[in-house]
Amino acid sequence: MVNVETSLKEAMTSIDGTLGAALVDYASGMALGTLGGGEDFDLAVAAAGNTDVIRAKVRTLEMLGLQEDIEDVLITLGKQYHLIRLLKGRGGNGLFLYLVLDRERSNLAMARHQLKRIEADLEI
């Protein structure tokens, strides 16, 4: 089991093309940890904004009566992928891992695989 800081460092170093990583509480919109980003990309603002995406999708699933869990959400931009993975188990309910990836330097399938592994090792 690893802590939040170690998990974010692991995401930054083990997932090719990662520009930023955050652990976010989607009930409050607060980032519990961030790593990466920069002057031109504020991870705290992006994390807060993506809570609205997750809340909307959770509400939609409820309204549709679907008994499914969201595994991850992908937002594709011209130069980036934004990958959101909802956490399950061990106190992870209500939290998501958020990755910003450079499209030219990342492999989306490998990023999803690595993010799942990081989630499994994360201790909240």
Stockholm file with secondary structure:
# STOCKHOLM 1.0

chainA/1-124         MVNVETSLKEAMTSIDGTLGAALVDYASGMALGTLGGGEDFDLAVAAAGNTDVIRAKVRTLEMLGLQEDIEDVLITLGKQYHLIRLLKGRGGNGLFLYLVLDRERSNLAMARHQLKRIEADLEI
#=GR chainA/1-124 SS CBCHHHHHHHHHHHSTTEEEEEEEETTTTEEEEEEECBTTBCHHHHHHHHHHHHHHHHHHHHHHTCCCCCCEEEEECSSEEEEEEECCSTTCTTEEEEEEEETTTCCHHHHHHHHHHHHHHBCC
#=GC SS_cons         CBCHHHHHHHHHHHSTTEEEEEEEETTTTEEEEEEECBTTBCHHHHHHHHHHHHHHHHHHHHHHTCCCCCCEEEEECSSEEEEEEECCSTTCTTEEEEEEEETTTCCHHHHHHHHHHHHHHBCC
//
